[in-house]
């Protein structure tokens, strides 16, 4: 039953573990490579090591890694030298040795960033060939590269609008100085250099400085006029007249008019850029002694200072973007994908121009939408919200304000620690937006509850600190996701599953406000329903947060989830965790955030005697049932736990179904069996989830069932397929808890933990009387609806309607973009465009009628359906009676019959009860 470990790569992988022999990160103190020590290695490999200033430990480790992956070289199309370069990068990263930069090794093997990262990942031929440390580093490089590429592409386009074309290359030299200064400013001011929004705002600050210190003949009229409103640009004065020239007054730190022009042209909020200038950029200028200087720094001086930063970070050289170097050029396919948005709906002259949807444009549009939606929301409770507070038995106003004051200070400080030391002010701006959204959603929730319950006293809910903290945390997460500071690029993992201090990806916000993930999950669905203005991307982000909580974060030691499970399973609850009979029912419930936060949390909490009237905002669904006289009262069931498990089962089955589609398409009968073991584990052996990941149990259940059913499926094959699933991370199968404080691969977890715990249960599936199959959960398309999505008009293939989310949105940024767009209430153009719409609708009607009239001559079905005799309904052909397909269908039919019999039995038992 345990998976057999093959010899390939086993001994080598043990040697590849990071050890204490790490060389000093400082290149000056690192011993030079001794060629004599490496005579056993290929001479070209040693030459490559010497050219990259590699130390002896890195050389030895890289050569060992090369020997590990050598057998798989045929599957990797790259040359031997390129694979050596990848091995050297992996070894230097694992040993944390600063031998070379990413650009230096790229140039040595002639690969660009994307190609090199892809090659390194191909080396992961065994479960532990590439460490999670290397994988995290690659992910950070990729994200930083994507951000820098997007910034440079915008920089080029903006400069074409700023500078006039001249023949003596002055403009080109000025642009080079500007780009180099920006790279240096970003490196010094930001700890998170992959923050797209703040980096772009720094770029606008740099451009402002560049423009106002630029000779006027180099500027386009728009920017020449903008700068002249404040001051005259610097002009050259001959030495003869220098003594006669009047001393020019000190230059102001910031040209507000010029900055506003730049922001307007780039759809950026001027107030935010102003704050970035006054804090981070001004401090950077002071460090260069440029605050009051009227001259633009020489490009050589800037380049030298950036060189020091670049070598220290072991990064790619950002200056190469300006030179068009091949090592930083994006593949042509990616460039075309960024720019492929059509610029016109159709060839008519009166159509609306649609700008390309680049990463920066998308970010600016999202921020504009969020700020626009919160324009009417204040920093204090609205009149309606204040009335709700006053109607409470205990007024929560002071508690709310004090809580916000405390969290405001904590959030701003932590934001500054993560982004940059001078970014505390920006953190306060983000928090202010979060508070506005917090008040807005809270008021919408209370209005909904008032309508549902016909009460106005929500004292219990509004005095619940956990509810307020969760709601605020959710609002802040929305703001941070809008600004791109909370991203799932790394899947929420950084080195061992804990977020780094400079990574603000969820669940960073939970740590800031000291909130349990299980408590945060309770507010997500109600938050989304209460704010219909949330964009589809933000809704998906919150849904991903919910999934991360269910699959991993809520199962950490200390989570209130374990307290609830203990209460449910030790006989105190009225009902066990979500009965399996309800799996096949749609995920429909009437629980609101109030229900979930007021739901019982521990024995004796919030349990009212049967004769006590329910207090306001205490929902009927959370009241205990009346007990017969003389019978020991049972604790009420937890609404929050019940809903959590319903969603957990559906998430678990969805992921299992996807993995089965990758691996077991020829064995469809195994899916319900694997699901039964998987579901049993979650319900009855939930301790296996403590400090672990849902997918670890899923992969283990799949391997166990395939083993007892004699299906040849190796764990390496499972892991390889798993890596191709969305939202997965190598941590899941490389860093699994075995015993307290000890982690290893998922194979070790299966052998030492999973199989030992479930061996008896697993073996039952090989007997003649296997366990009863668990019902399959009904999977909804998504628990969250997107009201703004365009809907097709019935009977038409090319006419769509969608509600206007905001009057600020023009037809140019709505979807679909491939046809004519009409926005009712906005300027539309000539009347003949309405005639074209009528023609479109009429042609759709005719095509529909034509389809109905010619129904007797329909084309053959693309999906083939088989009848009982094996006859193809589409063409009347017969299939072989003894074919493998018929056998598989028979197996599926048998499995389905067993499930139907089981369901009938459960229905009969429920009727008896």
ABEGO torsion letter per residue (X at the ends): XBBBBBABGAAAAAAABBBAABBBABAAABBBBBAAAAAABBAAAAAAAAAAGBBAAAAAAAAAAAAAAAAAAAABABBAAAAAAAAAAAAAAAAGBBABBAAAAAAAAGBBAAAAAAAAAAABABAAABBAAAAAAAAAAAAAAAAAAAAAAAAAAAAAAABBBBAAGAAAAAAAAAAAAAAAAAAAABABAABAAAAAAAAAAAAAAAAAABBAAABBAAAAAAAAAABBBBBBBBAAAAAABBBBBBBBABBAAAAAAAAAAAGBBAAAAAAAAABAAAAAAAAAGAAABABBBBAAAAAAAAAAAAAAAGBBBAAAAAAGBAAABBBAAAAAAAAABBABABABAABBBBBBBBAAAAAAAAAAAAAAAAAABBABBBAAAAAAAAABABBAAAAAAAAAAAAAAAAAAAAAAAAEAAAAAAAAAAAAAAAAAAAAAAAAAAAAAAAAAGBABAAAAAABAAAAAAAAAAAAAAAAAAAGABBAAAGGBBGGGBBBAABABOAAAAAAAGBBAAAAAAAAAAAAAABAABBAAAAAAAAAAAAAAAAAAAABBGBAAAAAAAAAAAGABABBBEBAAAAABBBBBABBAAAAAABBABBGBGBBBAABBBBBGBBAAABBBBBBBGBBBBBBBBAAAAAAAAAAAAAAAAAAAAAAAAAAAABAAAAAAAAAAAAAAAAAAAAAABGBBAAAAAAAAAAAAAAAAGBBBBAAAAAAAAAABBGBBAAAAABBBABBGBBBBAAAAAAAAAAAAAAAAAAAAABABBBBBBBBBBBBABABBBAABBBBBBGBAABBBBBBABAABBAAABOBAABBBBBBGBBAEBAAAAAAAAAAAAAAAAAAAAAAAAAAABBBBABBBBBAAGBBAAAGBBBBAABAAAAAAAAAAAAAAAAAAAAAAAAAAAAAX
